[in-house]
Amino acid sequence: MHKKVAPYPGKISVVFRKGPLGYLLQDPSKEARRIKNDPKRQHKSAPVREDVVRQNALTVVYQRGGDASDMKEVQGQYILQFGKYKGKSFWWLLGNDVGYTMCLIKDLQKQEAAETSVEEGHSKESLHSFVQYALSFAEIKTLLNYEASRVSVAAEASEDDQLVGVGSRAKSTWKEIWDGRGDSYADFIMRKSCSQGTDA
């Protein structure tokens, strides 16, 4: 009886670090923390072109017996061309610092929304490729959606739950004022116009 051999014995997958409840851990791993805290461990070489990065990644996948036709696996071996983890693979970063990954994604989304860019040239190419790679994982998308929903809920709650702070209803929240608008205090507030440099 022949033993079945996997077609790509060297294929590797990202193993996300998770807490006891199954949520992704966002703090850096011990290895990532060592690099973060020691500038001597950080690569200072000049960034290289995307096509060179891709060719090197394909070579790595071929040599270890991975699936070179799987773009996700190849992209995992792309080497970061920017930041404190420069010189590490995309695959390594997802497995070692999800918090930093989330910062990169959010920063890029803000830059694109504002039509500004911090990174230039090959560093920018690398950042775009990494964000594309990270967003191809359901775990990262789920975490982004969860954090976005928490921010919007917190923003709504923070406005509603602020104390009025002045007048006879100083210790009431704005939500309480609005919910109890039958007593005409809300109408009074709505009619008040705010002048610059005053509290009213």
C-alpha positions in Angstrom: 0.0 0.0 0.0 1.4 3.4 -1.1 1.6 6.2 1.4 -0.3 9.3 0.1 2.0 12.3 -0.2 0.7 15.8 -0.1 1.3 17.5 -3.4 2.9 20.5 -1.7 4.7 19.2 1.4 6.3 22.6 2.1 3.0 24.6 2.0 2.6 26.8 5.1 -0.3 28.7 6.5 -0.5 31.7 8.8 -1.1 30.6 12.4 -2.8 33.5 14.2 -2.1 33.9 17.9 -5.3 33.6 19.8 -6.4 34.1 23.4 -8.4 31.6 25.5 -11.7 32.8 24.0 -10.5 32.4 20.5 -10.0 36.2 19.8 -6.9 37.3 17.9 -4.1 38.6 20.2 -3.0 42.0 19.1 0.1 42.5 21.2 3.4 41.6 19.6 4.9 38.2 20.2 8.2 37.9 22.2 10.2 37.7 18.9 8.4 40.8 17.5 8.9 42.7 20.8 12.7 42.0 20.7 12.8 43.5 17.2 10.6 46.4 18.1 12.6 47.3 21.1 16.1 46.9 19.6 16.9 49.1 16.6 20.0 47.0 15.9 17.7 44.1 14.9 15.8 46.3 12.4 16.9 46.3 8.8 18.3 49.5 7.4 18.7 48.4 3.8 17.2 50.3 0.9 13.7 49.1 -0.2 13.7 47.0 -3.4 11.2 46.8 -6.3 8.0 44.8 -6.1 9.0 42.6 -9.0 12.3 41.6 -7.3 10.3 41.0 -4.0 7.9 38.7 -5.9 10.7 36.8 -7.7 12.5 36.2 -4.3 9.2 35.0 -2.8 8.6 32.6 -5.6 12.1 31.2 -5.2 11.5 30.6 -1.4 8.1 28.8 -2.1 9.7 26.6 -4.8 12.7 25.7 -2.6 10.6 24.6 0.4 8.1 22.6 -1.8 5.2 25.0 -1.5 2.5 25.8 -4.0 3.9 28.6 -6.3 0.6 28.8 -8.1 -1.1 29.9 -4.9 -0.8 33.8 -4.9 -1.7 34.0 -1.2 1.2 31.6 -0.3 3.6 33.5 -2.6 2.6 36.8 -1.2 3.1 35.5 2.3 6.8 35.2 1.4 7.0 38.9 0.2 9.5 40.8 2.4 8.4 44.0 4.0 10.2 47.0 2.6 9.3 49.5 5.3 8.9 50.0 9.1 10.3 48.4 12.1 9.8 44.8 10.8 11.5 45.5 7.4 13.2 42.4 6.2 10.5 40.1 7.7 7.9 38.2 5.5 4.2 39.2 5.3 3.5 35.7 6.7 5.7 36.3 9.7 4.1 39.7 10.5 0.6 38.3 10.6 1.7 35.6 12.9 3.6 37.9 15.2 2.0 41.3 15.4 -1.7 41.7 14.5 -1.9 45.0 16.3 0.8 46.5 14.0 -1.0 45.0 11.1 -4.3 46.7 12.1 -2.5 50.0 12.5 -1.0 49.7 9.0 -4.4 48.9 7.5 -6.2 51.8 9.2 -3.4 54.3 8.4 -3.5 53.3 4.7 -7.3 53.6 4.7 -7.1 57.1 6.3 -4.4 58.2 3.8 -6.6 56.9 0.9 -9.7 58.7 2.2 -7.7 61.9 2.6 -5.8 61.4 -0.7 -2.5 61.7 1.1 0.5 59.3 1.3 3.3 59.0 3.8 5.1 56.1 2.1 6.7 56.7 -1.3 8.2 54.4 -4.0 9.0 50.8 -3.2 8.0 51.2 0.5 4.5 52.3 -0.7 4.3 49.3 -3.0 5.2 47.0 -0.2 2.6 48.6 2.2 -0.2 48.3 -0.4 0.8 44.6 -1.1 0.9 43.8 2.6 -2.5 45.4 3.3 -4.0 43.5 0.3 -2.5 40.3 1.7 -3.7 40.9 5.3 -7.3 41.7 4.1 -7.4 38.4 2.2 -7.8 36.7 5.7 -11.3 36.4 7.2 -9.8 36.8 10.7 -8.4 40.2 9.9 -11.6 41.4 8.1 -13.7 40.2 11.1 -11.4 42.1 13.6 -11.6 45.3 11.5 -15.4 45.1 11.3 -15.6 44.4 15.1 -13.4 47.4 15.9 -15.3 49.7 13.5 -18.6 48.7 15.1 -17.2 49.3 18.6 -15.9 52.8 17.6 -19.3 53.8 16.2 -21.2 52.5 19.3 -18.7 54.3 21.6 -19.1 57.6 19.7 -22.9 57.4 19.9 -22.7 56.5 23.6 -20.2 59.2 24.5 -22.3 62.0 23.0 -25.5 60.7 24.6 -24.0 60.0 28.0 -22.3 63.4 28.4 -23.6 65.5 31.2 -25.3 68.8 30.3 -23.0 70.5 32.8 -24.9 73.8 33.1 -28.2 75.2 34.4 -30.9 73.5 36.3 -30.3 70.1 34.5 -26.5 70.1 34.8 -26.4 66.6 36.2 -28.7 65.1 33.5 -27.2 63.5 30.3 -28.1 64.8 26.9 -29.9 61.5 26.2 -32.1 62.1 29.3 -32.9 65.6 28.2 -33.9 64.4 24.7 -35.9 61.4 26.0 -37.8 63.7 28.4 -38.4 66.4 25.9 -42.1 66.6 27.0 -40.9 69.0 29.8 -39.9 71.7 27.1 -36.3 71.8 28.4 -35.1 70.2 25.1 -36.9 72.8 23.1 -35.2 75.5 25.2 -31.8 74.0 24.5 -32.5 73.6 20.8 -33.5 77.3 20.5 -30.3 78.4 22.2 -27.6 79.3 19.7 -24.0 78.6 20.6 -21.6 81.5 20.4 -17.9 80.9 19.8 -15.9 81.2 23.0 -18.9 80.6 25.3 -20.4 77.5 27.0 -23.9 78.3 25.9 
